Amino acid sequence: MTSGTWPLWEVFVRAKRGLSHVHAGSLHAPDREMALRNARDLYTRRQEGVSIWVVASEDITASSPDERDSFFDPAADKVYRHPTFYDVPEDVEYL
């Protein structure tokens, strides 16, 4: 098996506890274990991370930036999801 036939893996690294994982880059590896080890060596050499995720690129489905208006528009017409739609009684302290 050559590196040209190895699957592409997306690498996500969490820098500190409590923070979100952030996309760090991509790499080729023959399997998920090797992808995880290579991601550790490549993206956390200076102890920048506390957690790493590797995901096969073929398993990721994403919305297209070109379709963002039509894809996300339906959320704007649901005014009942916004707190400004409701009247809050004055005696309610925490909401």
Backbone as JSON, one array per atom type, in Angstrom:
{
  "sequence": "MTSGTWPLWEVFVRAKRGLSHVHAGSLHAPDREMALRNARDLYTRRQEGVSIWVVASEDITASSPDERDSFFDPAADKVYRHPTFYDVPEDVEYL",
  "N": [[0.84, -1.18, 0.0], [0.64, 2.15, -0.91], [1.41, 5.58, 0.01], [-0.15, 7.17, -1.57], [-2.53, 5.83, -1.85], [-3.55, 5.69, 0.65], [-6.11, 6.57, 2.98], [-7.47, 9.89, 3.54], [-7.29, 11.82, 6.47], [-8.88, 13.95, 8.78], [-7.78, 16.2, 11.23], [-8.42, 17.14, 14.53], [-7.76, 19.22, 17.25], [-7.73, 19.75, 20.73], [-6.83, 22.36, 22.71], [-6.76, 23.05, 25.51], [-8.3, 21.94, 28.55], [-11.83, 22.16, 28.52], [-11.99, 23.82, 26.32], [-13.01, 23.98, 22.86], [-12.59, 21.46, 20.31], [-10.44, 22.09, 17.59], [-10.02, 22.39, 14.11], [-7.03, 21.19, 12.92], [-5.6, 20.29, 10.76], [-4.8, 18.08, 8.0], [-4.01, 14.65, 7.2], [-2.46, 11.75, 5.69], [-2.98, 8.32, 6.27], [-2.73, 4.77, 6.89], [-4.65, 3.57, 8.6], [-6.97, 4.19, 11.36], [-5.65, 4.14, 13.87], [-2.94, 4.58, 13.24], [-3.27, 7.06, 12.08], [-4.03, 8.57, 14.3], [-1.69, 8.4, 15.88], [0.19, 9.59, 14.15], [-0.97, 12.13, 13.95], [-0.68, 13.03, 16.57], [2.14, 13.19, 16.7], [2.63, 15.07, 14.7], [0.97, 17.37, 15.12], [0.98, 18.03, 17.83], [3.54, 18.46, 18.91], [4.82, 20.17, 20.66], [3.54, 19.94, 23.06], [0.99, 21.11, 22.8], [-1.62, 20.23, 22.93], [-4.43, 18.57, 24.58], [-6.19, 16.71, 23.8], [-7.01, 14.74, 20.96], [-8.76, 14.35, 17.94], [-9.31, 12.21, 15.2], [-10.73, 12.01, 12.05], [-12.08, 10.27, 9.35], [-11.89, 11.72, 6.21], [-13.75, 11.16, 4.24], [-16.01, 10.6, 5.68], [-17.1, 12.96, 6.51], [-19.63, 15.32, 6.15], [-20.62, 18.34, 4.85], [-22.21, 21.56, 4.83], [-22.58, 23.7, 1.97], [-20.77, 26.68, 1.42], [-21.71, 28.35, -0.59], [-24.43, 27.96, -0.61], [-25.42, 29.07, 1.71], [-27.32, 31.09, 2.32], [-29.88, 30.09, 1.45], [-29.87, 27.69, 2.83], [-29.74, 28.27, 5.59], [-31.75, 30.15, 5.97], [-34.46, 29.33, 6.73], [-34.47, 29.29, 9.57], [-34.7, 31.92, 10.36], [-37.34, 32.71, 10.13], [-38.73, 31.73, 12.3], [-39.91, 33.09, 14.73], [-40.75, 32.51, 17.28], [-38.69, 31.22, 18.52], [-36.99, 33.04, 19.53], [-36.21, 34.95, 22.42], [-37.37, 37.46, 22.55], [-39.92, 37.32, 21.7], [-41.67, 36.57, 23.68], [-43.53, 37.73, 26.52], [-42.12, 38.63, 29.51], [-42.81, 38.12, 32.86], [-42.66, 40.61, 35.45], [-41.87, 39.8, 38.02], [-40.14, 37.72, 37.69], [-36.95, 36.78, 38.33], [-34.59, 35.5, 37.34], [-33.78, 34.35, 34.19]],
  "CA": [[0.0, 0.0, 0.0], [1.45, 3.37, -0.99], [0.76, 6.73, 0.66], [-1.13, 7.73, -2.5], [-3.79, 5.12, -1.71], [-4.02, 5.79, 2.03], [-7.2, 7.54, 3.14], [-7.19, 11.2, 4.12], [-7.87, 11.99, 7.8], [-8.93, 15.32, 9.29], [-7.29, 16.21, 12.61], [-8.97, 18.18, 15.4], [-6.98, 19.25, 18.49], [-8.22, 20.6, 21.82], [-5.63, 22.92, 23.34], [-6.86, 22.98, 26.97], [-9.58, 21.4, 29.01], [-12.91, 23.13, 28.47], [-12.06, 24.46, 25.02], [-13.5, 23.14, 21.78], [-11.62, 20.93, 19.36], [-10.27, 22.97, 16.44], [-9.39, 21.7, 12.99], [-5.61, 21.51, 12.87], [-5.06, 19.97, 9.44], [-5.12, 16.78, 7.41], [-2.88, 13.77, 6.94], [-2.75, 10.44, 5.12], [-2.53, 7.2, 7.09], [-3.41, 3.54, 6.47], [-5.78, 3.25, 9.47], [-7.25, 5.23, 12.37], [-4.63, 4.13, 14.92], [-1.76, 5.25, 12.7], [-3.64, 8.47, 11.9], [-3.98, 9.19, 15.62], [-0.28, 8.52, 16.28], [0.82, 10.6, 13.29], [-1.52, 13.44, 14.33], [0.0, 13.41, 17.82], [3.52, 13.59, 16.39], [2.68, 16.22, 13.8], [0.23, 18.57, 15.56], [1.13, 18.34, 19.26], [4.96, 18.24, 19.23], [5.25, 21.05, 21.76], [2.54, 19.78, 24.13], [-0.08, 22.1, 22.61], [-2.95, 19.67, 23.03], [-4.8, 17.61, 25.61], [-7.06, 15.74, 23.16], [-6.96, 14.74, 19.49], [-9.72, 13.55, 17.19], [-9.05, 12.01, 13.78], [-11.96, 11.6, 11.37], [-11.87, 10.03, 7.93], [-12.46, 12.82, 5.43], [-14.92, 10.69, 3.49], [-17.16, 10.53, 6.59], [-17.56, 14.31, 6.84], [-20.56, 15.96, 5.22], [-20.72, 19.74, 5.25], [-23.01, 22.44, 3.97], [-21.79, 24.49, 1.03], [-20.82, 28.12, 1.67], [-22.49, 29.0, -1.65], [-25.85, 27.79, -0.33], [-25.68, 29.44, 3.09], [-28.56, 31.85, 2.47], [-31.05, 29.22, 1.34], [-29.77, 26.61, 3.81], [-29.98, 28.75, 6.95], [-32.87, 31.08, 6.02], [-35.66, 28.9, 7.45], [-34.38, 29.59, 11.0], [-35.02, 33.33, 10.61], [-38.78, 32.95, 10.17], [-39.3, 31.1, 13.49], [-39.74, 34.12, 15.76], [-41.02, 31.96, 18.6], [-37.44, 30.71, 19.09], [-36.25, 34.16, 20.11], [-36.84, 35.35, 23.68], [-38.08, 38.73, 22.43], [-41.3, 37.02, 21.3], [-42.48, 36.34, 24.87], [-43.58, 38.72, 27.59], [-41.57, 38.07, 30.75], [-43.38, 38.8, 34.03], [-41.67, 41.42, 36.18], [-41.4, 39.14, 39.22], [-39.17, 36.67, 37.35], [-35.62, 37.36, 38.49], [-33.57, 34.85, 36.51], [-34.32, 33.65, 33.03]],
  "C": [[0.89, 1.24, 0.0], [0.69, 4.51, -0.33], [-0.26, 7.38, -0.25], [-2.48, 7.05, -2.39], [-4.31, 5.15, -0.27], [-5.13, 6.81, 2.12], [-6.72, 8.84, 3.8], [-7.95, 11.31, 5.44], [-7.82, 13.46, 8.18], [-8.6, 15.27, 10.78], [-7.86, 17.41, 13.35], [-8.25, 18.09, 16.74], [-7.66, 20.19, 19.48], [-7.02, 21.06, 22.62], [-5.65, 22.78, 24.87], [-8.21, 22.38, 27.33], [-10.64, 22.5, 28.98], [-13.03, 23.85, 27.15], [-12.58, 23.48, 23.99], [-12.34, 22.58, 20.97], [-11.61, 21.84, 18.14], [-9.58, 22.18, 15.34], [-7.95, 22.15, 12.87], [-5.01, 21.23, 11.49], [-5.49, 18.59, 9.0], [-3.85, 15.96, 7.27], [-3.38, 12.47, 6.33], [-2.2, 9.37, 6.05], [-3.32, 5.95, 6.68], [-4.63, 3.17, 7.32], [-5.91, 4.31, 10.56], [-6.21, 5.28, 13.47], [-3.37, 4.86, 14.46], [-2.04, 6.73, 12.48], [-3.56, 9.2, 13.24], [-2.54, 9.39, 16.09], [0.44, 9.59, 15.45], [0.32, 12.0, 13.63], [-0.87, 13.94, 15.61], [1.4, 13.92, 17.53], [3.6, 14.87, 15.58], [2.09, 17.5, 14.41], [0.36, 18.89, 17.04], [2.57, 18.1, 19.72], [5.4, 19.04, 20.44], [4.23, 21.06, 22.9], [1.43, 20.82, 24.04], [-1.46, 21.53, 22.9], [-3.15, 18.73, 24.2], [-5.71, 16.52, 25.04], [-6.96, 15.88, 21.65], [-8.09, 13.86, 18.97], [-9.19, 13.4, 15.78], [-10.32, 11.44, 13.17], [-11.63, 11.39, 9.9], [-12.59, 11.11, 7.13], [-13.71, 12.4, 4.69], [-16.18, 10.59, 4.35], [-17.72, 11.89, 6.96], [-18.47, 14.84, 5.74], [-20.76, 17.38, 5.72], [-21.62, 20.51, 4.3], [-22.07, 23.26, 3.09], [-21.89, 25.97, 1.38], [-21.65, 28.87, 0.63], [-23.98, 28.94, -1.38], [-26.25, 28.27, 1.06], [-26.98, 30.22, 3.27], [-29.78, 30.96, 2.43], [-31.04, 28.12, 2.4], [-30.15, 27.06, 5.21], [-31.16, 29.72, 7.07], [-34.08, 30.59, 6.8], [-35.63, 29.2, 8.94], [-34.81, 31.02, 11.31], [-36.52, 33.57, 10.72], [-39.48, 32.26, 11.35], [-39.1, 32.05, 14.68], [-39.98, 33.59, 17.15], [-39.76, 31.38, 19.27], [-36.62, 31.81, 19.75], [-36.96, 34.64, 21.37], [-37.6, 36.67, 23.6], [-39.55, 38.53, 22.07], [-42.21, 36.92, 22.52], [-42.43, 37.54, 25.81], [-43.11, 38.05, 28.87], [-42.18, 38.82, 31.92], [-42.29, 39.51, 34.82], [-41.11, 40.7, 37.39], [-40.44, 37.98, 38.94], [-37.77, 37.29, 37.39], [-34.62, 36.79, 37.51], [-34.24, 34.08, 35.38], [-33.22, 33.28, 32.09]]
}
